[in-house]
């Protein structure tokens, strides 16, 4: 029996991947979405999305992504769980091998794998993971009602996490290594106006202390060289993300930060260094300076259209 060859395989199920799927299936292309280990992408870790057009009072991140997935399925796209081991090009066909050993053959591949949270790299951080250390405030915030927590970071994610955790916690320390936040003005305003949040400037977490659970953090002031401890029940990391591109590092061109390079082909702006492989969203150089769900969705639209045009031609 001859193995089916689909038109487009989309790796990743965040806003970029699901938008690409919508455009591909509407163009009558046989399309499959691989959801990966975080179906719906990073928005599933966001409580309320206020900057997605069309929702006057915002919309929950999980709700938005569930609705997008339902829309894609209703249009006839299969969404399958699975992680990619590697991609091989065999003639004009791409053979994608999953970690469970299954194989998917396609005419084109769209990579929309987004990014994953960064960690400090401390031994204590990994040892106390799930015991007070977390990378997802919206997942674990409810467990810290009337407790003290520390958020590490200074961007939008850190500020959003601090404000969210202040709903539950009695006290939130926002530890940032600089003397000014990098977050958008509106997110900074929310932090500064919240009486439960205390900023700890020019400071870095050197160790998380605790045996069975988090008890305190040791921080170092990089201006005064002073060290101090903060007694806390939880530590939430919000220091940024790394593009999820390791599985294609030996196949397509990456920049110094391991984002997939796109934009070199004038005819197909979302094509990678390999003809027939396209990329969109936070895993690419196109969105690395924006990192917004709406811009990732726009990239996904472009990648879907580029892939369709390339397949047709």
N, C-alpha and C positions, 0 to 999 in steps of 0.2 A: 504493500500500500504506500503510495507516494505521500511524503510528509507535507503538510500544509505550510505554505509560505505566506505570512501576513504582510501587509503593506508597511505599517509603522509599528514599531515597538517603542513605547514610551516608558522610560525608567524613572520613576518618581511620581508621587501622587499629590503634590502640593498644588498651589494655584497655577504654576507654570505648566506642569504636566497635564492637569485636568483641562486647562484651557486649550492646550495643543490637541488633546483628544477630541474636544468638541469640534474644532475646526477640521480635523482629519476625518472623523466619522461623517460629518455633514458633507464632506467632499467625496463620500462613498468609498473611503479607504478602509480596508480591514485593519482595525486598530486594537491593540492590547496595551493595558496599563499595568505595570508592575508596581505595587504599592510600597514595597520595601518594609523596613522595620518601624516606620513612623507614618502610617497611613494618614494622609491629609497634610503632612508637613508641619512646619513650625507653628502655623496658626492654631493648631489643636492645643497648643500650650498657652494661648492668649485668651483671657477672659472676654473682654469686649473689644471689638474692632470698630473704631470710630472713623477711620479714614478710608473705608470702602464705599464708593459711591452708591447711592440708592437706599441707604438705611438711615432715616432721619434721627433715630435714637441709637444708632450703632447696632451691632449684631455679635453674638457670641462666636468666638473663633471656631469652636467645635461645630456649632450649628451651621456656620457658613460652609465649612468643608464637607459636612455631611450632605448638605443641600447640593453642593457642586458634584459630589460623587453620585448622588441620586440622579442628577441631570445627565451626567455622562452615561450612567447605566441605562437610563430611559432612552437614550439615543442609540443604544445598541453596542456600547463598548464594554468589553469584559475587563474587570479590575481583579487582578490576581495577586496574592501575597507571594513574596519571594525576593531573595537577595541575589545579585549578580556576582558570579565568580570571575568571569572574563568574557570578552567579546572577540570573536575571530571573524576575519573577512575571508570568505571562500568564494572566489570569483566575484560575482555581482551580488552575492547574498551575505548577510551578516548572521552569524551563528552565535547566539547568546546562551552561555552555559550558566545555569543557576547553581547555587550552593548545594541544593538537594539533588543535583545531577541531571535535572530536566533541561531540555534544549528548546529554544525558540528561534526559528528562522524568520528573517524579515528582510524587506527590501531597503528599509531605512531604520535608523535608530535615533531616538530623541532622548537626550540625557537631561533630566530635570530633577536631580537628586538633592538640590538645596545645600544646606550646611548643617553641621551638628555643633552642639555647645562645646566651648573650650573649658578646660580645667586647669587649675594651678599646677598640677603635677606633684602635689605633696603626698607622701606615703599615708599620712593621717587622713587626707581627703578621700582616698580610695578605701581605706580601712573602715571609715565611718559612713561610707555611702549607704543611704537608707537608714542610718541610725542618727539622723540629724543633719547630714549633708545631702543636699539636693541640687539638681540643676533645673528644676521645674517648680516654680512657685505656685502656679495654678493647680498642679497635681497634688502638692503636699501641704499647701498653706493651711488647710483646715485642721491639720494635726497640731498646729501651734497656737491654738486659741488661748489667749491670756498668757502667752509666754513671750520670751525675748528672742529675737532673731537678728542675724547679721546678713546683709546683702552685699556682695562684692561686685563692684563695677561702677561705671559712670555714664553709660549710654542709655538709649531709650529702654532697652530690656531691663536694665538695673532699676531705673526709675519706675517703670511699670510694675516690676516685681515688688519694690518697696511699698508703693501705694497699695497694691493688692494685699500684701501681707499685713499692712496696717489695719485692714478690716478685722483680722483675727488676733494678731499679736498685741501685747500690751506695749511693746517697745520695739522699734526697728532701727538698727544702726546701718547706715549706708557707707561702706568703706570704699574710698576711691583714692587711687595712687596720685592723682593730680589735685590742683587747687580750684578746679572748675569742672563742672559736669559737661559731658559731650552730647547729652540728650537734647532733643528738640525743646524749644522754649515752652511749649505747652506742658510737656512732661516734667520739666524742671519746676514749673510753677506749681504743679500738683504736689511735688515733693516738698518744696519750701513752705507751702501752706499747711502741710500736715503736721500737727503737733506731736504725733507719735514717732516721727522720723527725725533722727539725729545724724547729721553729716559728720563723717570722720575723714578729714582731708589729708592729702599727702601721705597716705598710709597703705601698707601692704600686709597681707596676711602671711605670716611666716610659719605658723603651725596651728592645727586644730587639735585641741586637747580633749581627751576622753577615752575611756576604755570600752564600755558597753554602749555609750551614747555620747553625743557632743556635750561638753561641759563649759568650754570657753575657747576663745581664739587669742593667739598671740599676734600682735600687730607691731609693725616697725614704721616709724615716721621717717620718711626719706629726706626730710628737710632738717629736722632737729636731731636725728639719729637716736631718738628716744624709743624705748620699747614699753608696751603696756599690754594688759590683758582685758578682754571684755568677756564677762560671764554671759553665756548665751545657751539657748536650747537648740538652736538650729543655725545652719550656715547655707545660704543660697548663692550659687555661683551664677553670675550674669556678666561675664567678661568678654563675651563675643562668641563667634562661631568660626569653624573651619569648613571650607567647602568639602562636600562628600564626594571626592573624586579619585580616591585611591585605586578603585577597581579599573580605571581607565588610564592610570598614570603612564603606563608603558605603551599606550596606543595613540592618544591624542596629545597635542601640545598644551602644556599648562604654563601659567605664569609663575613668578617667584613665590606667590602665596597659594599656589596649587589650584587656582581658578582655571577653568577650561577657556582657552583663548578662542574667541569668535570675532567676527568683524573684518577678517582679511579678504573674504570673498565678496566682491561688490554685488554679484548677482544673487548670492545667498548669504546675507549678513549673519545668519545664525549657524552657518556651517562651521564645523571644527576643522582642524588640519587634515582630517580624513574625509574624503568625499563620501557623502551618504550618512554621515553621523552629524547630527545637529544638537545644539545645546541651548538651554534657556534657564533663566532664573538665577538664584543666588550662587549657584555653582560656577557661574561664568564671569568673565571679565566685563560683560555688558552691564551686569547688575551689582557689581561688587561695591560701587560707591553709593548705591541707592538702598538696597536691601529692604525693599518694600513689597508687600504682597501684590499690590496693584501693578507695580512695574514688572514683577515676575510674571504675572498673568499676561501683561502686554507682550513680554518676551515669548511666552508660550504661544500666543497667537501668531507671532512672526515665525517662530520655528515650525509650527504646524503648516502655515502657508508655504514656507520655504520647502519643507519636506514634500508637500503635495506637488508643488511645481517641479521639483527635481525628479520625483518619481514619474510624473507625466511626460517629462521631456526625455 
